[in-house]
Amino acid sequence: MKNATVGLAIAALALTLAACGSAPEAAQKAEAAEAPVQKAPTSQISEGNAEAGEKLANTKMGANNQACVECHGSHGNKPNGPDRPKIGGQYRDYIAHALQSYRAGERTNITMDGQAKDLTDEQIADLAEYFGTQQGELSDLSHLTK
Ligand code: HEC
């Protein structure tokens, strides 16, 4: 009788340990299945031509038939309204990515959708190069390391 009780206790302990051992493994498998898929960066625009970008920035175009500088101002620094951002001196990649996103419909704005809709990759590269190389009022912390 005593032996049977000890035997049962050992069997119960073994079952408990077995259950504990498999639980984290199952959780790990579930986690791996739900891991988000990595996306490649969308901003893979090559270097543009600032001169071509300047011409384009001053040309009436897009659904609104307006030039970029009409809204964003000369060199992208003097917007003609409080809802129109300064883009002069903004990072080239940021400008290219914003234009790509409007064009793809990933970012939407009633005005910019029509302006970016028909831009080619080359035009986006040129506009990003032009506005990105203008003196701007944007600042970051790089002056602290100079
Ligand atoms: C009719 C006015 C108008 C014209 C023309 C226009 N824009 Fe814009 N632009 C806007 C407005 C308004 C916004 C802000 C939209 C938003 O909130 O997403 C904007 C946003 C942007 C942004 C994003 C800025 C940021 O900080 O995220 C970029 C880049 C840009 N415009 C570039 C251009 C370029 C290049 C052209 C010419 C091809 C152009 N825009 C023409 C009104 C205009």
Backbone and ligand atoms as CSV (ligand in chain L), in Angstrom:
chain,resi,resn,atom,element,x,y,z
A,1,MET,N,N,0.828,-1.212,0.000
A,1,MET,CA,C,0.000,0.000,0.000
A,1,MET,C,C,0.858,1.255,0.000
A,2,LYS,N,N,1.871,1.294,0.856
A,2,LYS,CA,C,2.752,2.454,0.954
A,2,LYS,C,C,3.492,2.672,-0.376
A,3,ASN,N,N,3.944,1.523,-0.944
A,3,ASN,CA,C,4.661,1.604,-2.217
A,3,ASN,C,C,3.798,2.170,-3.346
A,4,ALA,N,N,2.508,1.759,-3.340
A,4,ALA,CA,C,1.594,2.226,-4.387
A,4,ALA,C,C,1.401,3.729,-4.303
A,5,THR,N,N,1.284,4.254,-3.076
A,5,THR,CA,C,1.096,5.702,-2.893
A,5,THR,C,C,2.310,6.462,-3.406
A,6,VAL,N,N,3.502,5.987,-3.053
A,6,VAL,CA,C,4.736,6.651,-3.520
A,6,VAL,C,C,4.796,6.603,-5.041
A,7,GLY,N,N,4.421,5.446,-5.593
A,7,GLY,CA,C,4.430,5.287,-7.053
A,7,GLY,C,C,3.506,6.287,-7.715
A,8,LEU,N,N,2.313,6.486,-7.157
A,8,LEU,CA,C,1.354,7.452,-7.720
A,8,LEU,C,C,1.905,8.869,-7.655
A,9,ALA,N,N,2.502,9.194,-6.512
A,9,ALA,CA,C,3.059,10.533,-6.324
A,9,ALA,C,C,4.144,10.806,-7.355
A,10,ILE,N,N,4.992,9.816,-7.603
A,10,ILE,CA,C,6.070,9.993,-8.588
A,10,ILE,C,C,5.478,10.179,-9.986
A,11,ALA,N,N,4.439,9.367,-10.291
A,11,ALA,CA,C,3.794,9.472,-11.613
A,11,ALA,C,C,3.190,10.853,-11.804
A,12,ALA,N,N,2.539,11.373,-10.753
A,12,ALA,CA,C,1.905,12.698,-10.834
A,12,ALA,C,C,2.963,13.769,-11.034
A,13,LEU,N,N,4.084,13.671,-10.322
A,13,LEU,CA,C,5.163,14.639,-10.432
A,13,LEU,C,C,5.738,14.626,-11.860
A,14,ALA,N,N,5.905,13.403,-12.385
A,14,ALA,CA,C,6.454,13.271,-13.734
A,14,ALA,C,C,5.534,13.940,-14.754
A,15,LEU,N,N,4.219,13.758,-14.579
A,15,LEU,CA,C,3.257,14.376,-15.503
A,15,LEU,C,C,3.334,15.897,-15.436
A,16,THR,N,N,3.423,16.428,-14.206
A,16,THR,CA,C,3.480,17.875,-14.011
A,16,THR,C,C,4.715,18.446,-14.696
A,17,LEU,N,N,5.871,17.774,-14.492
A,17,LEU,CA,C,7.114,18.260,-15.104
A,17,LEU,C,C,7.023,18.235,-16.625
A,18,ALA,N,N,6.405,17.164,-17.150
A,18,ALA,CA,C,6.283,17.029,-18.603
A,18,ALA,C,C,5.441,18.176,-19.153
A,19,ALA,N,N,4.361,18.510,-18.451
A,19,ALA,CA,C,3.471,19.583,-18.904
A,19,ALA,C,C,4.199,20.915,-18.879
A,20,CYS,N,N,4.982,21.174,-17.808
A,20,CYS,CA,C,5.713,22.435,-17.688
A,20,CYS,C,C,6.740,22.566,-18.795
A,21,GLY,N,N,7.389,21.466,-19.123
A,21,GLY,CA,C,8.444,21.505,-20.132
A,21,GLY,C,C,7.916,21.845,-21.510
A,22,SER,N,N,6.705,21.423,-21.850
A,22,SER,CA,C,6.232,21.633,-23.217
A,22,SER,C,C,5.561,22.991,-23.409
A,23,ALA,N,N,5.117,23.624,-22.329
A,23,ALA,CA,C,4.387,24.883,-22.465
A,23,ALA,C,C,5.205,26.007,-23.126
A,24,PRO,N,N,6.417,26.305,-22.654
A,24,PRO,CA,C,7.162,27.405,-23.285
A,24,PRO,C,C,7.474,27.117,-24.755
A,25,GLU,N,N,7.688,25.840,-25.065
A,25,GLU,CA,C,8.002,25.482,-26.455
A,25,GLU,C,C,6.829,25.825,-27.371
A,26,ALA,N,N,5.623,25.522,-26.914
A,26,ALA,CA,C,4.422,25.816,-27.702
A,26,ALA,C,C,4.265,27.326,-27.873
A,27,ALA,N,N,4.549,28.081,-26.808
A,27,ALA,CA,C,4.418,29.534,-26.872
A,27,ALA,C,C,5.409,30.105,-27.878
A,28,GLN,N,N,6.627,29.549,-27.896
A,28,GLN,CA,C,7.641,30.036,-28.838
A,28,GLN,C,C,7.205,29.808,-30.279
A,29,LYS,N,N,6.616,28.645,-30.537
A,29,LYS,CA,C,6.175,28.328,-31.899
A,29,LYS,C,C,5.093,29.310,-32.344
A,30,ALA,N,N,4.149,29.619,-31.444
A,30,ALA,CA,C,3.059,30.539,-31.770
A,30,ALA,C,C,3.631,31.922,-32.063
A,31,GLU,N,N,4.631,32.346,-31.266
A,31,GLU,CA,C,5.242,33.665,-31.445
A,31,GLU,C,C,5.894,33.761,-32.825
A,32,ALA,N,N,6.615,32.711,-33.223
A,32,ALA,CA,C,7.310,32.717,-34.510
A,32,ALA,C,C,6.321,32.829,-35.662
A,33,ALA,N,N,5.172,32.182,-35.529
A,33,ALA,CA,C,4.176,32.213,-36.598
A,33,ALA,C,C,3.565,33.613,-36.756
A,34,GLU,N,N,3.494,34.389,-35.632
A,34,GLU,CA,C,2.870,35.715,-35.690
A,34,GLU,C,C,3.860,36.838,-35.948
A,35,ALA,N,N,5.177,36.544,-36.084
A,35,ALA,CA,C,6.183,37.592,-36.276
A,35,ALA,C,C,5.883,38.366,-37.554
A,36,PRO,N,N,5.955,39.735,-37.521
A,36,PRO,CA,C,5.621,40.516,-38.715
A,36,PRO,C,C,6.632,40.302,-39.837
A,37,VAL,N,N,6.138,40.359,-41.052
A,37,VAL,CA,C,7.003,40.190,-42.222
A,37,VAL,C,C,7.778,41.491,-42.445
A,38,GLN,N,N,9.085,41.393,-42.635
A,38,GLN,CA,C,9.910,42.581,-42.875
A,38,GLN,C,C,9.619,43.120,-44.275
A,39,LYS,N,N,9.491,44.471,-44.384
A,39,LYS,CA,C,9.270,45.075,-45.700
A,39,LYS,C,C,10.525,45.822,-46.122
A,40,ALA,N,N,10.850,45.755,-47.392
A,40,ALA,CA,C,12.007,46.505,-47.891
A,40,ALA,C,C,11.663,47.989,-47.864
A,41,PRO,N,N,12.646,48.876,-47.688
A,41,PRO,CA,C,12.341,50.308,-47.679
A,41,PRO,C,C,11.769,50.750,-49.024
A,42,THR,N,N,10.775,51.639,-48.982
A,42,THR,CA,C,10.149,52.063,-50.238
A,42,THR,C,C,10.972,53.153,-50.915
A,43,SER,N,N,11.799,53.852,-50.134
A,43,SER,CA,C,12.563,54.945,-50.720
A,43,SER,C,C,13.857,54.419,-51.340
A,44,GLN,N,N,13.751,53.922,-52.550
A,44,GLN,CA,C,14.955,53.422,-53.227
A,44,GLN,C,C,15.195,54.248,-54.485
A,45,ILE,N,N,15.082,55.551,-54.327
A,45,ILE,CA,C,15.221,56.481,-55.440
A,45,ILE,C,C,16.698,56.847,-55.590
A,46,SER,N,N,17.181,56.791,-56.826
A,46,SER,CA,C,18.594,57.102,-57.042
A,46,SER,C,C,18.832,58.611,-56.977
A,47,GLU,N,N,20.097,59.013,-57.035
A,47,GLU,CA,C,20.443,60.428,-56.918
A,47,GLU,C,C,19.858,61.213,-58.087
A,48,GLY,N,N,19.314,62.383,-57.831
A,48,GLY,CA,C,18.683,63.160,-58.888
A,48,GLY,C,C,19.562,64.303,-59.364
A,49,ASN,N,N,18.980,65.099,-60.256
A,49,ASN,CA,C,19.671,66.246,-60.825
A,49,ASN,C,C,18.983,67.515,-60.314
A,50,ALA,N,N,19.706,68.299,-59.525
A,50,ALA,CA,C,19.115,69.475,-58.875
A,50,ALA,C,C,18.645,70.519,-59.881
A,51,GLU,N,N,19.397,70.658,-60.985
A,51,GLU,CA,C,19.032,71.664,-61.989
A,51,GLU,C,C,17.691,71.307,-62.646
A,52,ALA,N,N,17.560,70.039,-63.015
A,52,ALA,CA,C,16.296,69.572,-63.608
A,52,ALA,C,C,15.177,69.711,-62.577
A,53,GLY,N,N,15.499,69.440,-61.315
A,53,GLY,CA,C,14.519,69.558,-60.237
A,53,GLY,C,C,14.033,70.988,-60.057
A,54,GLU,N,N,14.951,71.942,-60.192
A,54,GLU,CA,C,14.581,73.357,-60.039
A,54,GLU,C,C,13.601,73.773,-61.136
A,55,LYS,N,N,13.906,73.350,-62.379
A,55,LYS,CA,C,13.017,73.668,-63.510
A,55,LYS,C,C,11.622,73.108,-63.251
A,56,LEU,N,N,11.603,71.839,-62.831
A,56,LEU,CA,C,10.338,71.143,-62.584
A,56,LEU,C,C,9.555,71.815,-61.449
A,57,ALA,N,N,10.258,72.229,-60.417
A,57,ALA,CA,C,9.623,72.848,-59.246
A,57,ALA,C,C,8.943,74.164,-59.612
A,58,ASN,N,N,9.409,74.761,-60.719
A,58,ASN,CA,C,8.850,76.043,-61.153
A,58,ASN,C,C,7.892,75.898,-62.331
A,59,THR,N,N,7.588,74.662,-62.699
A,59,THR,CA,C,6.703,74.392,-63.843
A,59,THR,C,C,5.304,74.028,-63.358
A,60,LYS,N,N,4.301,74.610,-63.987
A,60,LYS,CA,C,2.920,74.247,-63.645
A,60,LYS,C,C,2.667,72.817,-64.102
A,61,MET,N,N,2.137,71.999,-63.207
A,61,MET,CA,C,1.884,70.599,-63.569
A,61,MET,C,C,0.918,69.944,-62.580
A,62,GLY,N,N,0.663,68.664,-62.838
A,62,GLY,CA,C,-0.209,67.900,-61.944
A,62,GLY,C,C,-1.673,68.255,-62.119
A,63,ALA,N,N,-2.512,67.594,-61.352
A,63,ALA,CA,C,-3.956,67.770,-61.464
A,63,ALA,C,C,-4.377,69.210,-61.174
A,64,ASN,N,N,-3.588,69.924,-60.359
A,64,ASN,CA,C,-3.939,71.307,-60.001
A,64,ASN,C,C,-3.347,72.315,-60.984
A,65,ASN,N,N,-2.503,71.825,-61.899
A,65,ASN,CA,C,-1.775,72.691,-62.815
A,65,ASN,C,C,-1.103,73.845,-62.069
A,66,GLN,N,N,-0.386,73.501,-61.027
A,66,GLN,CA,C,0.336,74.496,-60.245
A,66,GLN,C,C,1.779,74.041,-60.062
A,67,ALA,N,N,2.664,74.993,-59.870
A,67,ALA,CA,C,4.071,74.643,-59.626
A,67,ALA,C,C,4.269,74.409,-58.127
A,68,CYS,N,N,5.218,73.554,-57.817
A,68,CYS,CA,C,5.526,73.259,-56.404
A,68,CYS,C,C,5.747,74.561,-55.614
A,69,VAL,N,N,6.519,75.483,-56.231
A,69,VAL,CA,C,6.887,76.707,-55.501
A,69,VAL,C,C,5.699,77.652,-55.289
A,70,GLU,N,N,4.610,77.461,-56.039
A,70,GLU,CA,C,3.432,78.307,-55.817
A,70,GLU,C,C,2.881,78.078,-54.412
A,71,CYS,N,N,2.942,76.851,-53.937
A,71,CYS,CA,C,2.431,76.549,-52.598
A,71,CYS,C,C,3.549,76.499,-51.555
A,72,HIS,N,N,4.684,75.886,-51.931
A,72,HIS,CA,C,5.759,75.707,-50.938
A,72,HIS,C,C,6.705,76.895,-50.894
A,73,GLY,N,N,6.538,77.832,-51.842
A,73,GLY,CA,C,7.337,79.053,-51.839
A,73,GLY,C,C,8.674,78.893,-52.532
A,74,SER,N,N,9.318,80.038,-52.750
A,74,SER,CA,C,10.613,80.056,-53.403
A,74,SER,C,C,11.586,79.158,-52.641
A,75,HIS,N,N,12.255,78.262,-53.342
A,75,HIS,CA,C,13.205,77.291,-52.762
A,75,HIS,C,C,12.565,76.402,-51.685
A,76,GLY,N,N,11.236,76.384,-51.663
A,76,GLY,CA,C,10.540,75.534,-50.686
A,76,GLY,C,C,10.515,76.119,-49.282
A,77,ASN,N,N,10.835,77.426,-49.190
A,77,ASN,CA,C,10.981,78.038,-47.863
A,77,ASN,C,C,9.907,79.046,-47.474
A,78,LYS,N,N,9.018,79.375,-48.408
A,78,LYS,CA,C,8.002,80.395,-48.082
A,78,LYS,C,C,6.615,79.908,-48.484
A,79,PRO,N,N,6.054,78.980,-47.744
A,79,PRO,CA,C,4.729,78.454,-48.089
A,79,PRO,C,C,3.680,79.561,-48.077
A,80,ASN,N,N,2.667,79.412,-48.934
A,80,ASN,CA,C,1.650,80.466,-49.014
A,80,ASN,C,C,0.428,80.168,-48.147
A,81,GLY,N,N,0.570,79.282,-47.201
A,81,GLY,CA,C,-0.538,79.011,-46.283
A,81,GLY,C,C,-0.056,78.175,-45.119
A,82,PRO,N,N,-0.752,78.253,-43.994
A,82,PRO,CA,C,-0.301,77.545,-42.795
A,82,PRO,C,C,-0.383,76.018,-42.895
A,83,ASP,N,N,-1.148,75.502,-43.870
A,83,ASP,CA,C,-1.242,74.036,-44.020
A,83,ASP,C,C,-0.226,73.523,-45.025
A,84,ARG,N,N,0.645,74.419,-45.511
A,84,ARG,CA,C,1.630,74.019,-46.525
A,84,ARG,C,C,3.027,74.052,-45.927
A,85,PRO,N,N,3.646,72.888,-45.839
A,85,PRO,CA,C,4.926,72.811,-45.128
A,85,PRO,C,C,6.125,73.353,-45.905
A,86,LYS,N,N,7.129,73.811,-45.157
A,86,LYS,CA,C,8.423,74.163,-45.758
A,86,LYS,C,C,9.114,72.857,-46.113
A,87,ILE,N,N,9.677,72.800,-47.303
A,87,ILE,CA,C,10.403,71.582,-47.684
A,87,ILE,C,C,11.848,71.886,-48.093
A,88,GLY,N,N,12.225,73.175,-48.093
A,88,GLY,CA,C,13.599,73.554,-48.439
A,88,GLY,C,C,14.562,73.033,-47.379
A,89,GLY,N,N,15.602,72.303,-47.813
A,89,GLY,CA,C,16.601,71.794,-46.876
A,89,GLY,C,C,16.173,70.534,-46.144
A,90,GLN,N,N,15.006,70.028,-46.494
A,90,GLN,CA,C,14.563,68.759,-45.891
A,90,GLN,C,C,15.452,67.629,-46.428
A,91,TYR,N,N,15.592,66.554,-45.687
A,91,TYR,CA,C,16.404,65.434,-46.164
A,91,TYR,C,C,15.847,64.918,-47.495
A,92,ARG,N,N,16.776,64.684,-48.428
A,92,ARG,CA,C,16.430,64.194,-49.766
A,92,ARG,C,C,15.563,62.928,-49.700
A,93,ASP,N,N,15.979,61.992,-48.859
A,93,ASP,CA,C,15.246,60.731,-48.728
A,93,ASP,C,C,13.825,60.961,-48.233
A,94,TYR,N,N,13.692,61.924,-47.317
A,94,TYR,CA,C,12.371,62.193,-46.756
A,94,TYR,C,C,11.442,62.731,-47.839
A,95,ILE,N,N,11.953,63.687,-48.639
A,95,ILE,CA,C,11.128,64.275,-49.708
A,95,ILE,C,C,10.740,63.194,-50.721
A,96,ALA,N,N,11.732,62.396,-51.130
A,96,ALA,CA,C,11.462,61.333,-52.109
A,96,ALA,C,C,10.425,60.354,-51.557
A,97,HIS,N,N,10.594,59.996,-50.295
A,97,HIS,CA,C,9.665,59.035,-49.696
A,97,HIS,C,C,8.248,59.609,-49.598
A,98,ALA,N,N,8.157,60.892,-49.235
A,98,ALA,CA,C,6.834,61.523,-49.138
A,98,ALA,C,C,6.154,61.516,-50.507
A,99,LEU,N,N,6.920,61.898,-51.553
A,99,LEU,CA,C,6.331,61.946,-52.899
A,99,LEU,C,C,5.936,60.551,-53.387
A,100,GLN,N,N,6.774,59.568,-53.086
A,100,GLN,CA,C,6.441,58.179,-53.457
A,100,GLN,C,C,5.162,57.734,-52.761
A,101,SER,N,N,5.046,58.134,-51.503
A,101,SER,CA,C,3.892,57.695,-50.715
A,101,SER,C,C,2.596,58.328,-51.211
A,102,TYR,N,N,2.658,59.624,-51.586
A,102,TYR,CA,C,1.458,60.266,-52.153
A,102,TYR,C,C,1.100,59.581,-53.462
A,103,ARG,N,N,2.138,59.328,-54.278
A,103,ARG,CA,C,1.899,58.713,-55.594
A,103,ARG,C,C,1.263,57.332,-55.447
A,104,ALA,N,N,1.714,56.586,-54.448
A,104,ALA,CA,C,1.208,55.224,-54.246
A,104,ALA,C,C,-0.119,55.197,-53.488
A,105,GLY,N,N,-0.539,56.353,-52.980
A,105,GLY,CA,C,-1.779,56.403,-52.209
A,105,GLY,C,C,-1.611,55.898,-50.782
A,106,GLU,N,N,-0.346,55.721,-50.341
A,106,GLU,CA,C,-0.092,55.275,-48.966
A,106,GLU,C,C,-0.215,56.450,-47.998
A,107,ARG,N,N,0.047,57.648,-48.517
A,107,ARG,CA,C,-0.165,58.869,-47.746
A,107,ARG,C,C,-1.113,59.699,-48.595
A,108,THR,N,N,-2.141,60.244,-48.008
A,108,THR,CA,C,-3.092,60.977,-48.841
A,108,THR,C,C,-3.303,62.392,-48.346
A,109,ASN,N,N,-3.434,63.286,-49.314
A,109,ASN,CA,C,-3.760,64.679,-49.048
A,109,ASN,C,C,-4.436,65.183,-50.307
A,110,ILE,N,N,-5.544,65.858,-50.143
A,110,ILE,CA,C,-6.350,66.278,-51.290
A,110,ILE,C,C,-5.537,67.063,-52.310
A,111,THR,N,N,-4.558,67.833,-51.858
A,111,THR,CA,C,-3.745,68.632,-52.774
A,111,THR,C,C,-2.582,67.831,-53.340
A,112,MET,N,N,-1.804,67.200,-52.467
A,112,MET,CA,C,-0.581,66.528,-52.908
A,112,MET,C,C,-0.850,65.262,-53.738
A,113,ASP,N,N,-1.962,64.605,-53.523
A,113,ASP,CA,C,-2.277,63.402,-54.319
A,113,ASP,C,C,-2.214,63.744,-55.811
A,114,GLY,N,N,-2.861,64.844,-56.182
A,114,GLY,CA,C,-2.927,65.259,-57.588
A,114,GLY,C,C,-1.587,65.746,-58.105
A,115,GLN,N,N,-0.768,66.309,-57.209
A,115,GLN,CA,C,0.543,66.810,-57.639
A,115,GLN,C,C,1.518,65.661,-57.893
A,116,ALA,N,N,1.417,64.617,-57.111
A,116,ALA,CA,C,2.420,63.540,-57.169
A,116,ALA,C,C,2.009,62.371,-58.069
A,117,LYS,N,N,0.717,62.303,-58.379
A,117,LYS,CA,C,0.147,61.137,-59.075
A,117,LYS,C,C,0.945,60.700,-60.303
A,118,ASP,N,N,1.337,61.672,-61.139
A,118,ASP,CA,C,1.975,61.309,-62.405
A,118,ASP,C,C,3.484,61.517,-62.424
A,119,LEU,N,N,4.079,61.777,-61.274
A,119,LEU,CA,C,5.536,61.981,-61.248
A,119,LEU,C,C,6.256,60.662,-61.517
A,120,THR,N,N,7.318,60.718,-62.335
A,120,THR,CA,C,8.126,59.514,-62.569
A,120,THR,C,C,9.164,59.413,-61.450
A,121,ASP,N,N,9.805,58.252,-61.336
A,121,ASP,CA,C,10.871,58.077,-60.342
A,121,ASP,C,C,11.970,59.117,-60.546
A,122,GLU,N,N,12.272,59.398,-61.819
A,122,GLU,CA,C,13.339,60.344,-62.119
A,122,GLU,C,C,12.943,61.757,-61.674
A,123,GLN,N,N,11.693,62.136,-61.925
A,123,GLN,CA,C,11.232,63.468,-61.498
A,123,GLN,C,C,11.253,63.582,-59.973
A,124,ILE,N,N,10.857,62.524,-59.299
A,124,ILE,CA,C,10.889,62.533,-57.824
A,124,ILE,C,C,12.331,62.703,-57.346
A,125,ALA,N,N,13.248,61.984,-57.989
A,125,ALA,CA,C,14.663,62.087,-57.607
A,125,ALA,C,C,15.163,63.513,-57.818
A,126,ASP,N,N,14.796,64.132,-58.962
A,126,ASP,CA,C,15.256,65.489,-59.270
A,126,ASP,C,C,14.667,66.515,-58.291
A,127,LEU,N,N,13.375,66.386,-57.995
A,127,LEU,CA,C,12.725,67.328,-57.061
A,127,LEU,C,C,13.318,67.181,-55.661
A,128,ALA,N,N,13.569,65.936,-55.256
A,128,ALA,CA,C,14.134,65.688,-53.920
A,128,ALA,C,C,15.555,66.263,-53.835
A,129,GLU,N,N,16.299,66.129,-54.922
A,129,GLU,CA,C,17.673,66.648,-54.965
A,129,GLU,C,C,17.632,68.176,-54.874
A,130,TYR,N,N,16.734,68.787,-55.636
A,130,TYR,CA,C,16.657,70.262,-55.644
A,130,TYR,C,C,16.240,70.794,-54.269
A,131,PHE,N,N,15.087,70.365,-53.789
A,131,PHE,CA,C,14.612,70.919,-52.505
A,131,PHE,C,C,15.549,70.518,-51.355
A,132,GLY,N,N,16.106,69.317,-51.467
A,132,GLY,CA,C,16.984,68.833,-50.398
A,132,GLY,C,C,18.305,69.574,-50.308
A,133,THR,N,N,18.715,70.228,-51.400
A,133,THR,CA,C,20.002,70.936,-51.376
A,133,THR,C,C,19.832,72.439,-51.177
A,134,GLN,N,N,18.590,72.890,-50.925
A,134,GLN,CA,C,18.369,74.315,-50.652
A,134,GLN,C,C,18.696,74.624,-49.195
A,135,GLN,N,N,19.087,75.887,-48.946
A,135,GLN,CA,C,19.256,76.309,-47.561
A,135,GLN,C,C,17.874,76.278,-46.928
A,136,GLY,N,N,17.759,75.632,-45.807
A,136,GLY,CA,C,16.446,75.564,-45.178
A,136,GLY,C,C,16.516,76.010,-43.743
A,137,GLU,N,N,15.390,76.007,-43.113
A,137,GLU,CA,C,15.354,76.409,-41.707
A,137,GLU,C,C,15.204,75.209,-40.788
A,138,LEU,N,N,15.241,74.027,-41.395
A,138,LEU,CA,C,15.143,72.827,-40.566
A,138,LEU,C,C,16.467,72.630,-39.850
A,139,SER,N,N,16.429,72.139,-38.640
A,139,SER,CA,C,17.696,71.894,-37.952
A,139,SER,C,C,17.646,70.561,-37.237
A,140,ASP,N,N,18.802,69.979,-37.064
A,140,ASP,CA,C,18.896,68.754,-36.279
A,140,ASP,C,C,20.001,68.955,-35.247
A,141,LEU,N,N,20.485,67.911,-34.647
A,141,LEU,CA,C,21.456,68.072,-33.563
A,141,LEU,C,C,22.905,67.940,-34.034
A,142,SER,N,N,23.103,67.902,-35.392
A,142,SER,CA,C,24.462,67.652,-35.892
A,142,SER,C,C,25.428,68.776,-35.508
A,143,HIS,N,N,24.915,70.012,-35.280
A,143,HIS,CA,C,25.819,71.125,-34.914
A,143,HIS,C,C,26.501,70.873,-33.564
A,144,LEU,N,N,25.916,70.005,-32.769
A,144,LEU,CA,C,26.491,69.734,-31.446
A,144,LEU,C,C,27.762,68.888,-31.540
A,145,THR,N,N,27.937,68.192,-32.660
A,145,THR,CA,C,29.098,67.305,-32.786
A,145,THR,C,C,30.212,67.952,-33.596
A,146,LYS,N,N,30.000,69.187,-34.064
A,146,LYS,CA,C,31.026,69.848,-34.897
A,146,LYS,C,C,32.068,70.522,-34.017
L,1,HEC,C1,C,-1.651,73.587,-54.380
L,1,HEC,C2,C,-0.613,73.577,-53.353
L,1,HEC,C3,C,0.537,72.604,-53.479
L,1,HEC,C4,C,1.319,72.349,-54.579
L,1,HEC,C5,C,1.197,72.942,-55.978
L,1,HEC,C6,C,2.332,71.399,-54.160
L,1,HEC,N1,N,2.176,71.090,-52.842
L,1,HEC,FE1,FE,3.342,69.811,-51.753
L,1,HEC,N2,N,2.114,70.040,-50.157
L,1,HEC,C7,C,0.984,70.828,-50.130
L,1,HEC,C8,C,0.278,70.598,-48.893
L,1,HEC,C9,C,-1.040,71.258,-48.478
L,1,HEC,C10,C,1.038,69.636,-48.169
L,1,HEC,C11,C,0.729,69.019,-46.802
L,1,HEC,C12,C,0.037,67.708,-47.077
L,1,HEC,C13,C,-0.065,66.778,-45.913
L,1,HEC,O1,O,-0.394,67.226,-44.819
L,1,HEC,O2,O,0.186,65.579,-46.128
L,1,HEC,C14,C,2.182,69.319,-49.003
L,1,HEC,C15,C,3.157,68.395,-48.649
L,1,HEC,C16,C,4.280,68.128,-49.396
L,1,HEC,C17,C,5.368,67.284,-48.984
L,1,HEC,C18,C,5.464,66.541,-47.650
L,1,HEC,C19,C,6.143,67.441,-46.658
L,1,HEC,C20,C,6.375,66.818,-45.312
L,1,HEC,O3,O,6.997,67.506,-44.481
L,1,HEC,O4,O,5.985,65.672,-45.062
L,1,HEC,C21,C,6.295,67.276,-49.986
L,1,HEC,C22,C,7.623,66.551,-50.021
L,1,HEC,C23,C,5.755,68.095,-51.034
L,1,HEC,N3,N,4.536,68.605,-50.659
L,1,HEC,C24,C,6.400,68.334,-52.250
L,1,HEC,C25,C,5.813,68.982,-53.323
L,1,HEC,C26,C,6.370,69.017,-54.658
L,1,HEC,C27,C,7.712,68.413,-55.046
L,1,HEC,C28,C,5.486,69.691,-55.448
L,1,HEC,C29,C,5.555,69.914,-56.918
L,1,HEC,C30,C,5.569,68.703,-57.732
L,1,HEC,C31,C,4.387,70.112,-54.583
L,1,HEC,N4,N,4.609,69.647,-53.307
L,1,HEC,C32,C,3.308,70.870,-54.988
L,1,HEC,C33,C,0.577,71.716,-51.109
L,1,HEC,C34,C,1.087,71.780,-52.387
